[in-house]
């Protein structure tokens, strides 16, 4: 989840494109990797991109629009026993996987998502062929690639960047089932979703709203103190939690604590302690990262119930820090907090040099993206329920009534491990 730095995985330019994900995206390298939001040590499974490393298939953008280029794609497939790529069945369903692999800023998240998608494909590949469609940074480039891809594929998965989702959603050209991997800019109110598009992107605000429902069910009618830092993603989840908490008939107050070099100011922590001592809240919602929450716990102790999104989940990256958050209740995807979940165990773990939790969440999103695409192809109208690696998924598609919900997993940190919470929501 959020950390001080992710070893320079991405340049800050990536944030412009992925700032709707469930993983905070306000600093270099902070991606949505799976709502992301996902913790045991990697097991000795083969890496997905080692299983499948085809020559990339590229759709070149045209010199001028509206001329649409012909699609030059290559099926992503494993070799058969002779070492040659197996030819897809003539009636195979063609899935076009459209990702910004030609973007310097977005290549790492695109690769993580592709690897997860292929891990899902390798498990349920019968009757399907995947065509990889590479794009760059530009929204226009993505639209041109999309217009070409729909001619050669039965279903499109992508794009990943928000501007690309927005331009395709508003183009009037979504003629085939399209599974967008991010939310359009401004949300559905500003960019209505076409009937043939299903949006499955990770949303940190939705996570916060789910935490509010969970906390309200466990501790009804108590006051909540929302403690937040100063970054945009922290303010967003603080606002989302507060709005939902108040909608449920409860009282919420927000305290923004100044931040320096990623850590909370001592003066702000002192103010927080004084406020809690004078007006004890029923619970604290932490719109913070793991290190900042550790500071808050040091100032307030462990008596007051604390809730948070996946942003407070240190996973493996902070070592013993998980034990230091004993008693904290957090919401995250099964991929990160339920390694023994049957739906999680059947897929190989991503082995990345950076071991980034953000990229790991995108890998998980890729797995579910293939599973959703498969169900959409087999059950065009739904409704469908899936026990996904990013959460419990419910969706229906087409007929002007496309809907998608993801319910993530509530856990309590206990003894340096995750224990499933008994959520009543």
C-alpha positions as CSV (number, residue, x, y, z in Angstrom):
1,X,0.0,0.0,0.0
2,X,1.3,3.5,0.4
3,X,4.9,3.8,1.4
4,X,7.4,6.6,1.5
5,X,8.8,5.6,-1.9
6,X,8.5,2.5,-4.2
7,X,12.1,2.6,-5.3
8,X,11.2,4.8,-8.2
9,X,9.0,2.3,-9.9
10,X,7.2,5.0,-11.8
11,X,7.6,8.6,-12.6
12,X,5.1,11.1,-11.2
13,X,3.5,11.3,-14.6
14,X,1.8,8.0,-14.0
15,X,-0.3,9.6,-11.3
16,X,-2.3,11.6,-13.8
17,X,-3.5,8.4,-15.5
18,X,-4.2,6.2,-12.5
19,X,-5.5,8.5,-9.8
20,X,-8.8,6.7,-9.4
21,X,-7.4,3.5,-8.1
22,X,-7.9,2.1,-4.6
23,X,-4.2,2.4,-3.9
24,X,-3.2,6.0,-3.3
25,X,-1.6,7.5,-6.4
26,X,-0.3,10.9,-5.2
27,X,3.4,10.2,-5.1
28,X,5.8,8.6,-7.5
29,X,5.3,4.9,-7.7
30,X,2.0,4.9,-5.8
31,X,-0.2,2.8,-8.1
32,X,-3.5,1.0,-8.0
33,X,-2.3,-2.4,-7.8
34,X,-4.9,-4.0,-6.8
35,X,-7.2,-2.4,-4.9
36,X,-5.8,-2.9,-4.6
37,X,-5.6,-2.9,-2.4
38,X,-3.0,-8.2,-0.8
39,X,0.6,-10.2,2.2
40,X,2.2,-13.4,2.7
41,X,5.6,-14.0,1.3
42,X,5.7,-14.9,-2.3
43,X,5.7,-18.7,-2.9
44,X,7.8,-20.5,-5.4
45,X,5.2,-20.4,-8.2
46,X,6.3,-19.7,-11.7
47,X,6.0,-16.0,-12.6
48,X,3.1,-15.3,-15.0
49,X,5.2,-13.4,-17.5
50,X,7.7,-16.3,-17.4
51,X,4.9,-18.7,-18.3
52,X,3.9,-16.5,-21.2
53,X,6.3,-14.0,-22.8
54,X,5.1,-13.6,-26.4
55,X,6.3,-11.2,-29.0
56,X,4.2,-8.0,-28.3
57,X,1.3,-7.3,-30.6
58,X,1.0,-3.7,-31.5
59,X,-1.7,-1.5,-33.0
60,X,-0.1,1.6,-34.5
61,X,-1.9,4.9,-34.1
62,X,-2.7,6.5,-37.5
63,X,-1.1,9.7,-38.6
64,X,-4.4,11.5,-38.7
65,X,-7.9,10.7,-37.5
66,X,-10.6,9.6,-38.3
67,X,-8.6,7.1,-40.5
68,X,-8.5,3.9,-38.5
69,X,-5.5,1.6,-38.8
70,X,-5.8,-2.1,-39.5
71,X,-5.2,-4.2,-36.5
72,X,-1.9,-6.1,-36.3
73,X,-2.3,-8.3,-33.2
74,X,-0.7,-11.6,-32.3
75,X,-2.5,-14.2,-30.1
76,X,-0.8,-14.6,-26.8
77,X,-0.5,-18.3,-26.5
78,X,1.7,-21.0,-24.9
79,X,3.8,-23.3,-27.1
80,X,2.5,-26.8,-27.6
81,X,4.8,-29.9,-27.0
82,X,6.5,-29.3,-30.3
83,X,7.6,-25.8,-29.1
84,X,5.3,-24.1,-31.6
85,X,2.5,-21.7,-30.5
86,X,-0.8,-23.6,-30.4
87,X,-3.3,-22.3,-33.0
88,X,-6.5,-21.1,-31.4
89,X,-9.7,-22.9,-32.4
90,X,-11.6,-21.4,-35.3
91,X,-14.6,-20.5,-33.1
92,X,-12.5,-19.3,-30.1
93,X,-13.7,-16.1,-28.4
94,X,-11.2,-13.3,-29.1
95,X,-10.4,-11.0,-26.2
96,X,-8.4,-7.9,-27.0
97,X,-6.3,-6.9,-24.0
98,X,-5.5,-3.2,-24.5
99,X,-2.8,-1.8,-22.2
100,X,-0.3,1.2,-22.3
101,X,2.8,-1.0,-22.6
102,X,4.5,1.6,-24.9
103,X,4.2,4.2,-22.1
104,X,7.4,4.9,-20.1
105,X,5.2,6.0,-17.1
106,X,2.6,3.3,-17.3
107,X,4.7,0.3,-18.5
108,X,5.2,-1.2,-15.0
109,X,1.5,-1.2,-14.0
110,X,0.5,-2.4,-17.5
111,X,2.9,-5.3,-17.3
112,X,1.7,-6.2,-13.8
113,X,-1.9,-6.2,-15.0
114,X,-1.0,-8.2,-18.2
115,X,0.8,-10.8,-16.1
116,X,-2.2,-11.2,-13.8
117,X,-4.6,-11.4,-16.8
118,X,-2.5,-14.2,-18.3
119,X,-2.4,-16.1,-15.0
120,X,-6.2,-16.1,-15.1
121,X,-6.2,-17.0,-18.8
122,X,-3.8,-20.0,-18.3
123,X,-6.3,-21.5,-15.8
124,X,-9.4,-21.2,-17.9
125,X,-8.2,-20.7,-21.5
126,X,-10.3,-23.3,-23.3
127,X,-12.4,-21.6,-26.0
128,X,-10.6,-18.2,-25.7
129,X,-7.7,-16.5,-27.4
130,X,-6.1,-13.3,-26.1
131,X,-4.7,-10.6,-28.5
132,X,-2.4,-8.1,-26.9
133,X,-2.9,-4.5,-28.0
134,X,-0.2,-2.1,-27.0
135,X,-0.8,1.7,-26.7
136,X,1.2,4.7,-25.5
137,X,0.3,7.6,-23.2
138,X,-2.1,9.5,-25.3
139,X,-5.9,9.2,-25.1
140,X,-6.3,9.7,-28.8
141,X,-3.8,6.9,-29.4
142,X,-5.9,4.7,-27.2
143,X,-9.1,5.6,-29.0
144,X,-7.5,4.8,-32.4
145,X,-6.3,1.5,-31.1
146,X,-9.7,0.7,-29.7
147,X,-11.5,1.5,-32.9
148,X,-9.2,-0.9,-34.7
149,X,-9.4,-3.6,-32.1
150,X,-13.2,-3.9,-32.0
151,X,-13.0,-5.0,-35.7
152,X,-10.8,-7.9,-34.8
153,X,-12.0,-9.0,-31.4
154,X,-15.2,-10.1,-29.8
155,X,-14.6,-8.4,-26.5
156,X,-12.1,-5.7,-25.3
157,X,-10.4,-5.5,-21.9
158,X,-9.0,-2.0,-21.3
159,X,-7.9,0.7,-21.3
160,X,-6.1,1.3,-18.0
161,X,-5.5,5.1,-17.9
162,X,-8.4,7.3,-16.9
163,X,-8.1,9.8,-19.8
164,X,-8.3,6.8,-22.2
165,X,-11.4,5.4,-20.5
166,X,-13.0,8.8,-20.7
167,X,-12.4,9.4,-24.4
168,X,-13.6,5.9,-25.4
169,X,-16.7,6.1,-23.1
170,X,-17.7,9.4,-24.7
171,X,-16.8,8.4,-28.3
172,X,-20.1,6.8,-29.2
173,X,-18.0,3.9,-30.6
174,X,-18.4,1.2,-27.9
175,X,-20.0,-1.3,-30.1
176,X,-18.7,-4.5,-28.5
177,X,-18.5,-5.6,-24.8
178,X,-15.7,-3.5,-23.2
179,X,-14.3,-4.0,-19.7
180,X,-12.6,-0.8,-18.6
181,X,-9.8,-1.2,-16.0
182,X,-10.3,2.3,-14.5
183,X,-13.0,4.9,-13.9
184,X,-13.6,7.8,-16.3
185,X,-12.4,11.2,-15.3
186,X,-15.0,13.0,-13.2
187,X,-16.9,9.7,-12.6
188,X,-20.0,8.4,-14.3
189,X,-21.9,11.6,-13.7
190,X,-19.5,13.6,-15.9
191,X,-18.9,10.7,-18.3
192,X,-21.9,8.4,-18.6
193,X,-20.9,4.7,-19.1
194,X,-22.1,3.3,-22.5
195,X,-24.4,0.2,-22.4
196,X,-21.6,-2.0,-23.7
197,X,-19.0,-0.9,-21.1
198,X,-18.4,-2.4,-17.7
199,X,-16.1,-0.5,-15.3
200,X,-14.2,-2.7,-12.9
201,X,-11.5,-0.3,-11.8
202,X,-10.4,-0.1,-8.1
203,X,-11.8,2.8,-6.1
204,X,-10.3,4.0,-2.9
205,X,-13.4,6.1,-2.2
206,X,-15.6,3.0,-2.5
207,X,-13.3,1.2,0.0
208,X,-13.8,4.0,2.5
209,X,-17.6,3.9,2.1
210,X,-17.5,0.1,2.7
211,X,-15.5,0.7,5.9
212,X,-18.1,3.2,7.0
213,X,-20.9,0.6,6.6
214,X,-18.8,-2.0,8.4
215,X,-18.0,0.3,11.3
216,X,-21.6,1.5,11.6
217,X,-22.8,-2.1,11.8
218,X,-20.3,-3.0,14.5
219,X,-20.6,0.3,16.5
220,X,-23.9,2.0,15.7
221,X,-24.6,5.6,16.6
222,X,-21.2,6.4,17.9
223,X,-19.2,9.5,16.9
224,X,-16.2,9.0,14.5
225,X,-13.0,11.0,14.4
226,X,-11.6,11.0,10.9
227,X,-7.8,11.5,11.1
228,X,-6.2,12.4,7.8
229,X,-2.9,13.6,6.4
230,X,-2.7,16.4,3.8
231,X,-2.3,14.5,0.5
232,X,-5.2,14.5,-2.0
233,X,-5.8,10.7,-1.7
234,X,-6.0,11.0,2.1
235,X,-8.5,13.9,1.8
236,X,-10.5,11.9,-0.7
237,X,-11.0,8.8,1.5
238,X,-11.6,11.0,4.5
239,X,-14.4,12.8,2.7
240,X,-15.8,9.5,1.4
241,X,-15.9,7.9,4.8
242,X,-17.4,11.1,6.4
243,X,-20.1,11.4,3.8
244,X,-21.2,7.8,4.1
245,X,-21.0,7.9,8.0
246,X,-23.3,10.9,8.1
247,X,-25.6,9.4,5.5
248,X,-26.0,6.5,7.9
249,X,-27.2,8.9,10.6
250,X,-23.9,9.2,12.6
251,X,-21.7,12.1,13.6
252,X,-18.2,12.5,12.2
253,X,-15.5,15.1,12.8
254,X,-12.3,15.5,10.8
255,X,-8.9,16.4,12.0
256,X,-6.2,17.0,9.4
257,X,-2.7,16.6,10.8
258,X,0.2,18.4,9.1
259,X,2.8,16.2,7.3
260,X,6.5,16.6,6.8
261,X,8.5,14.1,4.6
262,X,5.6,11.7,4.8
263,X,5.4,11.7,8.6
264,X,2.9,13.4,10.9
265,X,4.1,16.5,12.7
266,X,4.6,16.1,16.5
267,X,2.6,19.3,17.0
268,X,-0.4,17.7,15.1
269,X,-0.1,14.5,17.1
270,X,-0.1,16.5,20.3
271,X,-3.3,18.3,19.2
272,X,-4.9,15.0,18.3
273,X,-4.1,13.5,21.7
274,X,-5.5,16.6,23.5
275,X,-8.7,16.5,21.4
276,X,-9.3,12.8,22.0
277,X,-8.7,13.2,25.8
278,X,-11.3,16.0,25.9
279,X,-13.8,14.5,23.5
280,X,-13.3,10.7,23.3
281,X,-14.7,9.4,20.0
282,X,-16.4,6.1,19.5
283,X,-13.9,5.2,16.9
284,X,-11.1,6.6,14.7
285,X,-11.1,6.3,10.9
286,X,-7.5,6.5,9.7
287,X,-7.0,8.1,6.3
288,X,-3.3,7.5,6.7
289,X,-0.5,5.2,5.5
290,X,0.9,2.5,7.8
291,X,3.8,4.5,9.2
292,X,1.5,7.4,10.0
293,X,-1.0,5.1,11.7
294,X,1.8,3.7,13.8
295,X,2.5,7.3,15.0
296,X,-1.2,7.8,15.8
297,X,-1.3,4.6,17.8
298,X,1.8,5.7,19.7
299,X,0.1,8.9,20.6
300,X,-3.4,7.5,21.5
301,X,-2.7,3.9,22.6
302,X,-4.7,0.9,21.5
303,X,-7.9,1.5,23.4
304,X,-9.9,3.4,20.8
305,X,-11.2,1.2,17.9
306,X,-9.4,2.1,14.7
307,X,-10.7,1.4,11.2
308,X,-8.9,2.0,7.8
309,X,-8.9,1.1,4.2
310,X,-6.1,-0.9,2.5
311,X,-4.0,2.3,2.8
312,X,-3.1,1.3,6.4
313,X,-2.1,-2.2,5.5
314,X,1.7,-2.5,5.6
315,X,1.7,-6.0,4.2
316,X,5.3,-7.3,3.9
317,X,6.9,-4.0,3.2
318,X,7.3,-2.9,6.8
319,X,8.2,-6.2,8.3
320,X,7.2,-6.3,11.9
321,X,4.9,-3.3,11.6
322,X,1.8,-5.4,11.1
323,X,2.2,-6.7,14.7
324,X,2.5,-3.0,15.9
325,X,-1.0,-2.4,14.5
326,X,-2.6,-5.1,16.6
327,X,-6.4,-4.5,16.9
328,X,-6.7,-2.3,13.8
329,X,-9.6,-3.2,11.5
330,X,-8.9,-2.7,7.9
331,X,-10.5,-3.5,4.5
332,X,-8.5,-5.0,1.7
333,X,-8.7,-7.5,-1.2
334,X,-8.5,-11.2,-0.4
335,X,-5.3,-11.4,-2.5
336,X,-3.6,-9.3,0.2
337,X,-5.2,-10.6,3.4
338,X,-6.5,-14.1,2.7
339,X,-3.6,-16.1,1.2
340,X,-5.4,-19.3,2.2
341,X,-8.7,-18.4,0.4
342,X,-9.4,-21.1,-2.2
343,X,-10.1,-18.5,-4.8
344,X,-6.6,-17.0,-4.2
345,X,-4.6,-20.1,-3.7
346,X,-5.2,-21.4,-7.3
347,X,-3.2,-18.6,-8.9
348,X,0.6,-18.1,-8.9
349,X,2.0,-15.1,-7.1
350,X,3.6,-12.3,-9.1
351,X,7.3,-12.2,-8.5
352,X,8.5,-8.6,-9.2
353,X,11.9,-7.1,-8.4
354,X,10.3,-4.2,-6.6
355,X,7.9,-6.4,-4.6
356,X,5.6,-3.4,-4.8
357,X,2.2,-3.9,-3.1
358,X,0.7,-1.5,-5.6
359,X,1.8,-3.6,-8.6
360,X,0.7,-6.8,-6.7
361,X,-2.8,-5.3,-6.5
362,X,-2.8,-4.6,-10.2
363,X,-1.7,-8.2,-10.8
364,X,-4.7,-9.3,-8.8
365,X,-7.0,-7.0,-10.8
366,X,-5.6,-8.6,-14.0
367,X,-6.7,-12.1,-12.7
368,X,-10.2,-10.9,-12.0
369,X,-10.3,-8.9,-15.3
370,X,-9.9,-12.2,-17.3
371,X,-12.4,-14.0,-15.1
372,X,-15.0,-11.2,-15.6
373,X,-14.3,-11.1,-19.4
374,X,-14.8,-14.9,-19.5
375,X,-18.1,-14.7,-17.7
376,X,-19.3,-11.7,-19.9
377,X,-18.6,-13.8,-23.0
378,X,-20.3,-16.9,-21.7
379,X,-23.2,-15.1,-19.9
380,X,-23.8,-11.9,-21.8
381,X,-26.6,-10.6,-19.7
382,X,-25.8,-12.1,-16.3
383,X,-26.2,-11.5,-13.4
384,X,-22.9,-13.1,-12.3
385,X,-21.4,-13.6,-8.9
386,X,-17.7,-14.4,-8.5
387,X,-15.5,-15.1,-5.5
388,X,-12.7,-13.0,-6.9
389,X,-9.2,-12.3,-5.7
390,X,-10.0,-8.6,-5.4
391,X,-13.3,-9.2,-3.6
392,X,-16.7,-10.7,-4.0
393,X,-17.8,-9.5,-7.4
394,X,-21.4,-9.1,-8.6
395,X,-22.1,-7.8,-12.1
396,X,-24.6,-7.8,-15.0
397,X,-23.8,-6.6,-18.5
398,X,-25.5,-5.1,-21.5
399,X,-29.1,-4.2,-22.2
400,X,-28.5,-0.7,-21.0
401,X,-28.1,-2.0,-17.4
402,X,-24.4,-2.7,-16.8
403,X,-23.6,-2.9,-13.1
404,X,-20.6,-3.9,-11.1
405,X,-19.9,-4.1,-7.4
406,X,-16.8,-5.3,-5.5
407,X,-17.1,-6.1,-1.8
408,X,-13.7,-6.4,-0.1
409,X,-12.6,-8.3,3.0
410,X,-12.7,-6.9,6.5
411,X,-9.9,-8.2,8.8
412,X,-8.6,-7.5,12.2
413,X,-4.8,-7.4,12.8
414,X,-4.2,-9.9,15.6
415,X,-0.8,-11.3,16.7
416,X,0.9,-10.0,13.6
417,X,-1.6,-11.7,11.3
418,X,-5.0,-11.1,9.7
419,X,-8.2,-12.5,11.3
420,X,-11.4,-12.3,9.4
421,X,-13.8,-9.9,11.0
422,X,-17.5,-10.8,11.5
423,X,-18.9,-8.0,9.4
424,X,-22.6,-7.4,9.5
425,X,-23.2,-5.6,6.3
